Amino acid sequence: MHPFIAVPATLGLVYRAYSRKSLTPFGIVVAALTAVVHAIHPWSIFFALLVVFFLAGTAVTKVKHNVKARLTLSSSGASGGEGARTHIQVLANSVVASLLILFHYRRLQTRGKHVGSNEECWSYGSDVLVVGIVSNYAAVAADTFSSELGILSQSKPRLLTSWNLRQVPPGTNGGVTLTGTLAGFAGAFIIALTSVTLIPFCSAGTTNPTQVFGNIAGFEGGSGWGSQEKIFWVIAVTLWGGLGSVLDSALGGWFQASVIDGRTGKVIEGTGGKKVLVSASRMPVNKTSDEPSRRIESGLGLLDNNAVNVLMAFLMSIGGMLMTSYVWHIPLRSIFN
């Protein structure tokens, strides 16, 4: 990406995060380094995906923030709601994509020695790394939209990992609503539109001489992308990203403990996505009751929210590449070449 665009854009993101306190100080540093990794790639699409995810994610976080703050509690006992995000939360959403971008950048550099340019277009039926990167951002955007807007649903969430889909308090890990699910697909759709607009697709009906893997032609012939391939791409990315939010709910419901405050019945959120400790002591709820101050509503407590997000992003990126490699007849090991 051209530095005349990348540098001011990165500085603008840093200023926005600082002025609106959407990231912690170290979170801003890590976000800036992440932006640099995305910007060193000659294609603008990957930096654009990071920007769109950040802007859209912070926007939905602010939607009815005061209402959401009253629905949960923080682990410190104050009102809940998403505060400034930490460096761990930044990495949880972007580290998988960052690694794949570095692999793709290395591939372009290596192949550029033969074709004379790092600005080669993307052939249909060729490189699966692009699929993995877009899959990451479609999934994490879907998860962000689902969690931030789903909690505002008028209907109570139902625990996806329970045999009877029992109702649970808002904010419970693994709790899903129709509103949240649809919001997740909307988030993935935004990423899909961004990608189909900015990916340097090879034009329809052409043959790309730099294509070294795959032997499948597009819908309109050749290795180019026509309108049919692009429409299919938007649909596939939207559906796959939306499924990422469902997977995140399943992983959270199984492996992340949802802790309930015994006095209010609200879900307690860990600061910075960390685990919430469950008090071993017993505190009186009222004069005639002696219930635990905190109890586990669901989940095994093996992972915190950040670990769940990284695992989900990894599985969706790898899963997207695996399916594409099967359809396009490309060995997955090609990503290292």
C-alpha positions in Angstrom: 0.0 0.0 0.0 1.3 3.4 -0.9 2.9 5.2 2.2 1.2 8.5 1.3 -2.1 6.8 2.1 -1.0 4.4 4.8 0.8 6.8 7.1 -1.9 9.5 7.5 -4.6 6.8 7.6 -2.7 5.0 10.5 -2.2 8.3 12.3 -5.9 9.0 11.9 -6.9 5.7 13.4 -4.5 6.3 16.3 -5.9 9.7 17.0 -9.5 8.4 16.8 -8.7 5.6 19.2 -6.9 8.0 21.6 -9.5 10.8 21.5 -12.5 8.4 22.0 -10.7 6.2 24.4 -11.7 3.1 22.5 -8.3 1.5 23.1 -5.9 1.5 26.1 -2.6 3.2 25.6 -0.8 -0.1 24.9 -3.7 -1.2 22.9 -3.1 1.8 20.6 0.5 0.9 20.2 -0.3 -2.7 19.2 -3.1 -1.5 16.9 -0.6 0.8 15.2 1.9 -2.0 14.7 -0.9 -4.2 13.3 -1.8 -1.4 10.9 1.8 -1.3 9.8 1.8 -5.0 9.0 -1.4 -4.6 7.0 0.0 -1.5 5.2 3.3 -3.0 4.0 1.3 -5.3 1.7 1.1 -3.7 -1.8 -2.7 -4.4 -2.0 -4.8 -1.8 -0.2 -7.6 -4.3 0.6 -6.1 -5.7 3.8 -5.5 -2.4 5.3 -9.0 -1.4 4.3 -10.4 -4.5 6.0 -8.7 -3.5 9.2 -10.0 0.1 9.0 -13.5 -1.0 8.2 -13.6 -3.6 11.0 -12.2 -1.0 13.5 -14.6 1.8 12.5 -17.7 -0.5 12.3 -16.8 -2.3 15.5 -16.4 0.8 17.5 -19.6 2.2 16.0 -21.8 -0.7 17.1 -20.1 -0.7 20.5 -21.4 2.8 21.0 -25.0 1.9 20.0 -27.1 2.4 23.2 -24.0 2.1 25.3 -25.8 3.3 28.4 -28.5 0.7 28.0 -26.0 -2.1 27.5 -24.0 -1.0 30.5 -27.0 -1.6 32.7 -27.5 -5.2 31.5 -24.2 -6.6 32.8 -21.7 -5.9 35.5 -17.9 -5.6 35.3 -15.7 -7.8 37.4 -15.0 -4.8 39.6 -18.7 -4.5 40.5 -19.4 -1.4 38.4 -21.8 -1.2 35.5 -20.9 -3.4 32.5 -20.5 -2.5 28.9 -17.5 -2.5 26.7 -14.7 -0.1 27.9 -11.4 0.6 26.3 -10.1 -2.5 24.5 -6.7 -3.8 25.5 -3.8 -4.9 23.3 -4.8 -8.5 23.9 -8.2 -7.8 22.5 -6.7 -6.1 19.5 -4.5 -9.2 18.8 -7.4 -11.6 19.4 -9.2 -10.1 16.4 -6.2 -9.5 14.1 -3.2 -11.7 14.8 -4.4 -14.6 12.5 -5.0 -12.2 9.6 -1.7 -10.4 10.3 0.3 -13.7 10.0 -1.6 -14.7 6.8 -0.9 -11.2 5.3 2.9 -11.7 6.0 2.7 -15.1 4.2 0.9 -13.5 1.3 3.4 -10.6 1.1 6.3 -13.1 1.0 4.6 -14.9 -1.8 4.2 -11.8 -3.8 7.8 -10.8 -3.2 9.0 -14.3 -4.3 6.8 -14.4 -7.4 7.5 -10.8 -8.2 11.0 -11.8 -9.1 9.6 -13.8 -12.0 6.7 -11.6 -13.2 8.4 -8.2 -12.5 5.6 -6.8 -10.3 4.2 -7.3 -6.9 0.9 -5.8 -8.1 -0.3 -8.9 -9.8 -4.1 -9.5 -9.9 -5.8 -12.4 -8.0 -6.8 -15.3 -10.3 -9.9 -17.3 -9.8 -8.9 -20.8 -8.6 -5.5 -19.8 -7.3 -4.3 -18.3 -4.0 -6.2 -19.4 -0.9 -4.4 -17.0 1.5 -6.7 -14.2 0.4 -9.7 -16.4 1.4 -8.2 -16.9 4.9 -7.6 -13.2 5.5 -11.0 -12.1 4.4 -12.6 -15.0 6.4 -10.8 -13.7 9.5 -12.3 -10.3 9.3 -15.7 -11.5 8.2 -15.9 -13.7 11.2 -14.6 -11.2 13.8 -16.9 -8.5 12.4 -19.8 -10.8 12.6 -19.0 -11.7 16.2 -18.6 -8.0 17.2 -21.9 -7.1 15.6 -23.7 -10.1 17.1 -22.5 -9.5 20.6 -22.9 -5.7 20.6 -26.3 -5.6 19.0 -27.7 -9.0 20.1 -27.6 -8.0 23.8 -30.2 -5.3 23.0 -32.7 -7.9 21.7 -36.2 -7.7 23.3 -36.2 -11.5 23.6 -34.1 -13.3 26.1 -31.1 -15.2 24.6 -31.1 -18.9 24.6 -28.0 -21.0 25.4 -26.8 -22.6 22.2 -24.9 -25.3 24.0 -27.8 -26.5 26.2 -29.9 -29.5 25.1 -33.1 -27.5 25.4 -31.9 -24.1 24.4 -32.8 -22.7 27.8 -33.1 -19.0 28.4 -30.1 -17.2 30.0 -29.4 -13.6 31.1 -28.2 -11.1 28.5 -24.5 -11.3 28.0 -24.2 -15.0 28.7 -21.5 -16.7 26.6 -23.2 -19.0 24.2 -26.5 -17.1 24.4 -28.0 -16.3 21.0 -30.9 -14.3 19.7 -32.4 -13.8 16.3 -31.4 -10.1 16.5 -27.8 -11.0 17.3 -27.6 -13.6 14.6 -28.9 -11.3 11.9 -26.6 -8.6 13.1 -23.7 -11.0 12.7 -24.5 -11.6 9.1 -24.8 -7.9 8.6 -21.3 -7.4 9.9 -19.9 -10.1 7.6 -21.8 -8.5 4.7 -20.0 -5.2 5.3 -16.6 -7.0 5.1 -17.8 -8.9 2.0 -18.7 -5.7 0.2 -15.4 -4.1 1.2 -13.4 -7.1 -0.1 -15.2 -7.4 -3.4 -14.7 -3.7 -4.0 -11.0 -3.5 -3.4 -9.5 -6.9 -4.1 -7.5 -6.7 -7.3 -9.4 -9.4 -9.2 -8.2 -10.6 -12.6 -10.7 -9.5 -15.2 -13.1 -12.1 -16.6 -12.1 -14.3 -19.4 -8.4 -13.7 -19.0 -5.6 -16.1 -18.1 -3.1 -15.0 -15.5 0.4 -16.3 -16.3 1.4 -16.0 -12.7 -1.1 -18.6 -11.5 1.0 -21.6 -10.3 -1.6 -23.6 -8.4 -5.1 -24.8 -9.2 -6.7 -25.9 -12.4 -10.3 -24.8 -12.2 -11.9 -22.1 -14.4 -14.3 -19.5 -13.2 -18.0 -19.5 -14.0 -17.3 -17.4 -17.1 -14.2 -19.2 -18.2 -10.5 -18.5 -17.7 -9.0 -17.5 -14.5 -10.6 -14.1 -14.2 -13.4 -12.9 -12.0 -16.7 -11.8 -13.6 -19.9 -10.6 -12.1 -21.1 -14.1 -11.3 -17.9 -15.0 -9.4 -18.0 -11.7 -7.5 -21.7 -12.2 -6.5 -20.9 -15.7 -5.3 -17.9 -14.3 -3.4 -20.1 -11.8 -1.5 -22.7 -14.5 -0.6 -20.0 -17.0 0.5 -18.1 -14.5 2.6 -21.3 -13.2 4.2 -22.5 -16.7 5.1 -19.1 -17.9 6.3 -18.6 -14.9 8.4 -22.0 -15.2 9.9 -21.3 -18.8 10.8 -18.2 -17.5 12.6 -20.4 -15.7 15.1 -22.4 -18.9 15.7 -19.1 -20.8 16.2 -17.9 -18.2 18.6 -21.1 -18.6 20.6 -20.7 -22.4 20.7 -17.0 -22.1 21.8 -17.9 -19.5 24.4 -20.8 -21.6 25.7 -18.6 -24.7 26.1 -15.2 -23.4 27.1 -15.8 -20.0 28.7 -17.4 -19.7 32.1 -20.3 -17.2 32.3 -20.4 -15.9 35.9 -23.6 -14.5 37.4 -23.9 -12.0 40.2 -26.0 -13.7 42.9 -27.6 -10.4 44.0 -28.6 -9.0 40.7 -28.7 -12.0 38.4 -26.6 -10.1 35.9 -23.6 -11.5 33.9 -20.2 -10.3 35.2 -17.8 -9.4 32.4 -14.1 -9.7 32.9 -12.0 -6.6 32.4 -10.2 -6.8 29.0 -11.9 -10.1 28.2 -10.2 -11.9 31.0 -11.7 -14.7 33.2 -14.0 -13.7 36.0 -13.1 -15.2 39.4 -15.8 -16.9 41.3 -15.8 -16.1 45.0 -15.6 -19.1 47.3 -17.1 -17.1 50.2 -20.9 -16.8 50.7 -22.5 -13.4 51.1 -26.1 -12.7 52.2 -28.4 -11.6 49.3 -31.1 -10.6 51.8 -32.1 -11.3 55.4 -33.5 -14.7 54.8 -31.1 -16.0 52.1 -27.5 -16.9 52.0 -26.5 -17.5 48.4 -23.1 -17.4 46.7 -22.1 -13.9 45.6 -21.1 -15.3 42.3 -22.1 -18.5 40.5 -21.3 -20.1 37.1 -24.3 -20.1 34.8 -22.6 -22.1 32.0 -19.3 -23.1 30.5 -16.2 -25.0 31.7 -14.0 -22.0 32.3 -11.1 -23.3 30.3 -10.7 -20.2 28.1 -11.2 -16.5 28.5 -13.0 -14.4 25.9 -9.8 -13.4 24.2 -8.7 -17.1 23.7 -12.2 -17.9 22.4 -11.9 -15.1 19.8 -8.5 -16.2 18.6 -9.6 -19.8 18.4 -12.7 -18.9 16.4 -10.7 -16.6 14.0 -8.2 -19.3 13.5 -10.8 -22.0 12.8 -12.7 -19.8 10.4 -9.6 -18.8 8.5 -8.2 -22.3 8.2 -11.7 -23.7 7.5 -12.2 -21.2 4.7 -8.8 -22.0 3.2 -9.4 -25.8 3.5 -12.8 -25.6 1.7 -11.4 -23.4 -1.0 -8.3 -25.6 -1.5 -10.7 -28.6 -2.0 -12.9 -26.8 -4.4 -10.0 -25.2 -6.3 -7.8 -28.4 -6.2 -5.0 -26.5 -4.5 -2.8 -28.1 -1.8 -3.0 -26.2 1.5 0.7 -26.4 1.8 0.9 -24.0 -1.1 0.5 -21.1 1.4 4.1 -21.7 2.4 5.5 -21.5 -1.1 
